[in-house]
């Protein structure tokens, strides 16, 4: 085989490997819609079972687990 052909195959494998590795560490490409990409949530909504009661979610986003991306 020609040396330049082997070089192209190796470079393509390296680029593919780096792309897959960085995508896995970032947690995807889509921004989380619940925390709008921040990774933190501070929400409350009425509890229908308890009059005057509230459900609360504060801290790390449960949808993206704090990554900001889904």
C-alpha positions in Angstrom: 0.0 0.0 0.0 1.0 3.6 -0.6 2.2 5.5 2.5 -0.1 8.5 1.8 -3.1 6.2 1.7 -2.2 4.7 5.1 -1.7 8.2 6.5 -5.2 9.3 5.3 -6.8 6.2 7.0 -4.9 6.9 10.3 -5.9 10.6 10.3 -9.6 9.7 9.6 -9.6 7.2 12.5 -8.0 9.8 14.8 -10.6 12.5 13.8 -13.4 10.0 14.3 -12.1 8.9 17.7 -11.7 12.5 18.9 -15.2 13.5 17.7 -16.8 10.5 19.4 -14.9 11.0 22.7 -15.7 14.7 23.0 -19.4 14.2 22.2 -19.7 11.5 24.9 -18.1 13.8 27.6 -20.4 16.7 26.8 -23.6 14.6 27.1 -25.0 15.3 23.6 -25.6 18.2 21.4 -29.1 19.4 22.3 -29.5 22.0 25.1 -31.7 20.8 28.0 -35.1 22.4 27.8 -35.8 22.2 31.6 -32.8 24.1 32.8 -32.1 26.0 29.6 -28.5 24.7 29.5 -27.4 25.9 33.0 -27.7 22.5 34.8 -29.4 24.1 37.7 -33.2 24.3 38.4 -35.3 26.2 40.9 -39.0 25.2 40.3 -42.2 25.0 42.3 -45.7 24.1 41.3 -49.0 23.6 43.2 -49.6 20.2 44.9 -53.2 19.2 44.2 -53.2 16.7 47.2 -52.4 19.3 49.8 -54.2 22.7 49.9 -51.6 25.4 50.0 -48.8 22.9 49.4 -46.1 23.1 46.8 -43.8 20.6 45.0 -40.2 22.0 44.9 -37.2 21.1 42.8 -34.0 22.9 43.5 -30.4 22.3 42.6 -29.1 19.9 39.9 -31.5 19.4 36.9 -33.0 15.9 37.0 -33.4 15.7 33.2 -29.8 16.3 32.2 -28.1 15.6 35.6 -26.4 19.0 35.6 -24.7 18.7 32.3 -26.9 21.3 30.6 -27.2 19.1 27.5 -29.4 16.1 26.7 
